[in-house]
Amino acid sequence: MKFEKSDNGETLNISLIGEVDSMNANTIETDLLKEIEGVKNLIFDLSELEYISSAGLRVLLSMQKRMKTQGSMEVRNTNEEVMQIFKVSGFVRLLNLV
């Protein structure tokens, strides 16, 4: 698992690549919390995300809660496999899927 980022000061784009699971979710969350300081818009691109576990879902939920206090968060380009996980877990109602 890795993530790539690009930002323009107010908007941070994060591309999650590979798998987000219990082995790497805490590290990803810690890194993201540092990255979102002062960011108004957080955009996740999941086009290259192959799998997300409940630990990964927790990271997305944590980021969304944080961004509600400082701006907004969108989840884009969700593939069919990950979208199915969002549907089964009820995250389609929790996340701002674009």
Sequence and secondary structure as in RCSB ss.txt:
>XXXX:A:sequence
MKFEKSDNGETLNISLIGEVDSMNANTIETDLLKEIEGVKNLIFDLSELEYISSAGLRVLLSMQKRMKTQGSMEV
RNTNEEVMQIFKVSGFVRLLNLV
>XXXX:A:secstr
 EEEEEE SSEEEEEEEEEE TTTHHHHHHHHHHHTTT SEEEEEEEEEEEE HHHHHHHHHHHHHHHHHSEEEE
E   HHHHHHHHHHTTTTTS B 
